[in-house]
Structure formats: structure tokens, C-alpha cells
Amino acid sequence: MSYFLRVRWLSEDPDDPVVLWSHVVDGWEIRKVDEFADGHLVWADGGHESGSTRLGSAPVPSPEEIADDPQFAVDIIDEPDFEFVWRKTRADA
């Protein structure tokens, strides 16, 4: 099963990303983009990590489990929405 997530992180730490974009396959992140408040985007996939942005080392919790934490607002998004951010991130790299 494959799906795409946009998770808004309501963290008060200015060093944390504000939006986490993920492509999840069979419960595991295979591509990820972290979006920061200043607009910069950082990405990771199976062959690349940037700074603190890396793929998870454990399966991704279900969207419902993530949403149970009040610091996160979760949306399942369409593939074109994720691909737009992914291409923009890679073009900026």
C-alpha cells in the first residue's frame, strides 16, 4: 500500500520543520521532504540524507495515530501534491 502524507508540526522550536511531507510504502517512508518556516526544503530518500532529514528507522505510525498527538495536523494528500513539492525540493538542491 502506498500513500502520501502532509503533517503540519505545531512545534515551538524554530529549528524544527513546520511541514513533514512523506511518501509511505508498506508502512515505511521511501521519500521525505521537511519544510521549514523560512521556506527552505530539505529532502531524503533511500540514497540521500540532508542534515537532520532522513528516512525513519521504524515504520510510520498510521495517520490516525499521528493525528492523536495534538502537536500534529495530518492530511493524506494526492500523489501530484507530493510530487510537486518533491520536484521543487530537488530543483532547489
C-alpha positions as a Python dict, from the first residue, in 0.01 Angstrom:
ca = {
    (1, 'M'): (0, 0, 0),
    (2, 'S'): (132, 343, -96),
    (3, 'Y'): (11, 682, 26),
    (4, 'F'): (130, 1039, 75),
    (5, 'L'): (120, 1244, 395),
    (6, 'R'): (143, 1612, 479),
    (7, 'V'): (193, 1658, 853),
    (8, 'R'): (191, 2009, 996),
    (9, 'W'): (408, 2016, 1307),
    (10, 'L'): (298, 2270, 1564),
    (11, 'S'): (638, 2279, 1735),
    (12, 'E'): (757, 2589, 1915),
    (13, 'D'): (1122, 2514, 1836),
    (14, 'P'): (1224, 2739, 1543),
    (15, 'D'): (1476, 2476, 1429),
    (16, 'D'): (1203, 2215, 1368),
    (17, 'P'): (1038, 2179, 1030),
    (18, 'V'): (680, 2309, 1011),
    (19, 'V'): (557, 2060, 749),
    (20, 'L'): (667, 1699, 700),
    (21, 'W'): (589, 1553, 357),
    (22, 'S'): (620, 1174, 322),
    (23, 'H'): (574, 906, 58),
    (24, 'V'): (492, 588, 251),
    (25, 'V'): (500, 237, 103),
    (26, 'D'): (400, -66, 307),
    (27, 'G'): (436, 138, 626),
    (28, 'W'): (784, 278, 554),
    (29, 'E'): (893, 621, 434),
    (30, 'I'): (1065, 595, 98),
    (31, 'R'): (1085, 971, 27),
    (32, 'K'): (1056, 1265, 261),
    (33, 'V'): (1067, 1645, 248),
    (34, 'D'): (1096, 1868, 554),
    (35, 'E'): (967, 2223, 504),
    (36, 'F'): (1091, 2494, 739),
    (37, 'A'): (926, 2819, 845),
    (38, 'D'): (1165, 3024, 632),
    (39, 'G'): (1053, 2827, 325),
    (40, 'H'): (1360, 2612, 270),
    (41, 'L'): (1306, 2247, 186),
    (42, 'V'): (1530, 1952, 273),
    (43, 'W'): (1486, 1600, 137),
    (44, 'A'): (1577, 1239, 195),
    (45, 'D'): (1531, 913, 10),
    (46, 'G'): (1697, 571, 13),
    (47, 'G'): (2024, 715, -117),
    (48, 'H'): (2034, 1067, 28),
    (49, 'E'): (2004, 1240, 366),
    (50, 'S'): (2039, 1611, 445),
    (51, 'G'): (2123, 1734, 794),
    (52, 'S'): (1858, 1606, 1030),
    (53, 'T'): (1629, 1497, 745),
    (54, 'R'): (1645, 1124, 698),
    (55, 'L'): (1403, 839, 645),
    (56, 'G'): (1255, 686, 957),
    (57, 'S'): (1422, 381, 1109),
    (58, 'A'): (1085, 238, 1217),
    (59, 'P'): (752, 200, 1036),
    (60, 'V'): (544, 517, 1011),
    (61, 'P'): (252, 522, 1256),
    (62, 'S'): (-90, 529, 1092),
    (63, 'P'): (-226, 875, 1005),
    (64, 'E'): (-481, 830, 1284),
    (65, 'E'): (-209, 758, 1539),
    (66, 'I'): (-12, 1064, 1429),
    (67, 'A'): (-326, 1281, 1449),
    (68, 'D'): (-385, 1165, 1807),
    (69, 'D'): (-87, 1381, 1907),
    (70, 'P'): (-211, 1744, 1931),
    (71, 'Q'): (119, 1882, 1800),
    (72, 'F'): (45, 1730, 1457),
    (73, 'A'): (-222, 1805, 1195),
    (74, 'V'): (-231, 1524, 938),
    (75, 'D'): (-361, 1511, 581),
    (76, 'I'): (-345, 1227, 334),
    (77, 'I'): (-268, 1404, 7),
    (78, 'D'): (-276, 1316, -361),
    (79, 'E'): (36, 1198, -539),
    (80, 'P'): (57, 1512, -760),
    (81, 'D'): (67, 1732, -448),
    (82, 'F'): (361, 1536, -308),
    (83, 'E'): (537, 1520, -645),
    (84, 'F'): (513, 1898, -682),
    (85, 'V'): (696, 1950, -350),
    (86, 'W'): (943, 1670, -428),
    (87, 'R'): (1035, 1821, -767),
    (88, 'K'): (1062, 2171, -618),
    (89, 'T'): (1292, 2044, -344),
    (90, 'R'): (1515, 1857, -585),
    (91, 'A'): (1532, 2156, -822),
    (92, 'D'): (1646, 2375, -531),
    (93, 'A'): (1913, 2124, -421),
}
